[in-house]
């Protein structure tokens, strides 16, 4: 596992904690579930929230763990990296992913 993967994993755990802190109703709904089921429900709810905001889960993780300015810069940098890895023209990639540049 690379440092980047560990960092992303830690960042995601931090984002989930912040998300849960802002969602006391979620905790109330899942309080009677096992610890593993609670973890799954929190993850699914987080993914649903990302979709509701028009984001990928990794983007919502970034949003919860950075300032608004850092979020936009890092989000575009990671999307550019994805476009390069996929071998897709940046403008075409932006169109496919509804990114305004």
Phi, psi and omega in degrees: 000133182276166178300320181300317179296317178297316180300316179295320179297314178296316179300318181294319177298320177296318180296318179298320179298316179294319180299314180295321179299329180270358185232060182300332179295327177296314179299322179295320180294328187253007187301333182269359179276161175294163181302317179295318179293324176298315180300315179298315181297320178298315180298314180296319179296320177299315179296321177296320179296318177301313180299318180298330179269002181073028182240160168280154178306322180294329178289321177293323175302313179298319181297320181284343186242017179212167175286162178304322180292314179298321181302308183297317180295311182293321180300311180295322179298318180290324176293321178298319178298318179296317179299318179296315180299320181281347181071032181254137176305139184302314181296320178295316179301315180300319179295319181291334184248015178052044179260131174265125181243000000 
